[in-house]
Structures are given as structure tokens and as C-alpha cells.
Amino acid sequence: MHREARRYGRHVHRVLLLGAPRGGTTWVASALSHTTGATLVHEPDGTHDPFAFRAKLSMLHHPMLDVGDAAPEYERLWAGAFAGGRPTGSPADRVARWAYRGTTAEQRHTAVTDGALTPRLTIVRRMAQPLGPVRRGAPGSAHVVVKSVHAAFAAEWIAQRFAPDVAIVLRHPLEMLASWRDLGWKAPAAPMFAAIRQRGHDRYGVDLPAADAPPIARTTALIAMLTLELQDVARRHPEWVLLRHDVVCNEPEASLASAAARLGLTWSDAASQFLAQSNQPGTGYATQRVAADQVGRWRERLDEHDQAAAIDVLRRFDTQSWLDEIA
């Protein structure tokens, strides 16, 4: 086991849950966190955490790492997450969190993209501390479920260093696109889009839209690349658990209880109760949804223009399963 993994939470069973933004991972992760003795670390690499901001400053919002690449700050991020993901509470950490709360999402996004730091973000870069284990004397957990929607391009890098049991959630790109649009999310920034265009061409032989393509095309391209990357890494690792969002929606408890068993987790009454309570109407970031109603909703949520633009991008990928629902 890697040195950092030994130093943090050596007796904790690690589970890594990966997907794309708006891919249903929060719902799945919440269900798994209700299994016996499990706790959830929600997106330790997300934009809400000051150390994640620090760790990804020289990278992208979706870091691209191959096994063997050196990324010490990013490694510290994941070591802390798999240890239990609690803030240290140190003076430096408190100052960094205070400074980070005083910045806007746009300022953070710009800094990660082009390195332009505000005075407060300069403090964050210097003082932010990685998450870590539960404080001494506090109750711990036997299992830590870490959920990320930003690590698709670094999945094997993380797995090689920390040896978690891994699950991947796949959702149809058009379903995710519709959710992105509902929340008003922007298209990927120029550096991120340039990186996925290059990766698509070099690794998969896919020619993605140009840098000046409409936002709907660029957003679809990012979602499609994240999905393709997750499909590809799952194919290389048949020992990992692969969950299709549409299947889970149709059979939530059977699908997730089976996945939990393969991940070394024990299904519980609390997990069943969570699924029952979450199976009701909800919007935005809430995990409540009527599960059976989630499949195929993109047809209602995307207008004809957006559908046509998105489908044009998806047809560039030689992935027939994405197109079955469109025909």
C-alpha cells in the first residue's frame, strides 16, 4: 500500500465512486453511505473545498493523470479523503476556509483556469490543508465511500496509489446535458476544452467541435468525453463495479444492494429506507427524484435546437449504445 495511504486511516476500507457531473452519483453514493459502518466523503476534489482548489491550481478542473505521474498535492488530497475527509481544524485550515468563503465561484474558476489569484485566493494557496482522519477519540467508520465527478481522467492514477474498491456510474450524455442546462452551468473553459479535444483526437480518434463552437456543442463534448473515459477505464478493469443509471432507476434496491456486496459493503435497513424516502419529486441538487421517471427525460427538457446540436456531437463518437435511444 502506498505510504500516504498507510499514514492516513490504515484500517479503513476504501470505496471510490466515480461518474460525471449530474450523472446520478450523489444519489448512489448516499445510498451506499447508509450501508453498515459506512461514511460518505462528498467530492473532496470539488470546487467547495479550499485544499482541492490548491491541489488543482496547476491542473484542470478534471485532472488528466496517467499512472506514474507525479502530483504530490493531488495525492495529499486523496489521502485525506480516503482517511475520512474531515477538516483538520488547525489555525491555518481555519484561515484558509475563511478566505475561501470570501471568494466567488467565478474567481475560483478563473484561478484554476489561468492562475490569476485574488489576495484571498493567494492566502488559500499558502494555507489550505488537506482533509484527514477523524480526530482522536471520535467514533470512526469501517468503510469510507469517496464520491467524485471530477476524477474520470485520473481514475487509474488514484486506484494505483490507494487501492480502493471502485464503482463507476454511467448515465446517458443527453440526460446529463439536460440537467446541466436546467442548472445554468456554463460550457467548459478554453484550457479544459482544448485538453479534451486533444485527448479525444489522440486517444480515441474523435474530432470534437472547434474551440469557437456554440456552448451547447462544447458542453456536450465534455460530457461525452467524460462518459467515454469512464466506459473505457471500466472495460480495462472488469473487477470494478459498473452501474448504469437507467438500470438502477428501474431497480434501485436490487441494483444497489448487489453493487454494495461487490464493493465489500453490507446492505442495511437504513439504506433501504433512504431509497424509499428519496423516491419522491425533487429538483436542483436534491437527491429526491421519482427514480422510474428519470430515464428519457432529455426529450422534454432539451428543445429541438439543443437536441440537434448535441446529437451532432454524439454522432462523432463510434459508440452505438449512446445512439440507440436517439434513433
TAGI-V726859 format. One record per residue. PSI is psi in whole degrees, 0 to 359 (999 if undefined). Layout:
psi=<PSI:PSI>
This chain:
psi=<145:149:314:322:324:320:327:121:58:336:8:135:125:135:130:123:121:149:195:158:133:28:7:8:327:317:312:314:321:319:314:329:347:3:167:123:18:151:153:132:110:111:65:342:16:176:349:345:127:324:328:321:311:315:330:9:321:12:210:170:329:87:143:107:139:154:130:343:146:127:73:320:319:325:319:324:311:329:317:322:313:345:346:345:38:141:146:329:7:161:317:319:320:319:317:319:323:314:321:322:336:11:160:161:324:319:318:315:315:320:316:326:313:6:9:105:133:167:319:320:335:320:316:316:324:326:349:140:144:154:164:195:166:143:152:133:345:152:140:190:148:333:135:119:114:125:134:143:13:6:19:322:3:17:311:328:313:315:322:325:327:356:48:163:134:137:143:132:125:132:150:133:323:328:317:319:316:320:319:314:319:326:357:24:146:163:159:145:161:313:320:318:321:321:318:329:316:317:319:318:312:320:326:357:31:129:107:166:159:165:334:17:158:152:321:324:319:321:316:320:317:312:317:320:320:317:316:318:317:320:317:316:327:323:323:343:77:344:344:155:125:124:125:126:321:323:316:322:324:330:68:305:318:316:314:327:320:317:318:317:317:334:2:21:153:116:148:168:325:323:318:318:321:314:318:318:331:348:66:162:143:164:173:229:357:149:355:126:150:107:316:344:0:340:128:9:346:331:328:332:338:132:174:322:313:321:313:317:319:317:325:321:315:329:346:342:134:65:88:329:331:331:347:317:339:326:999>
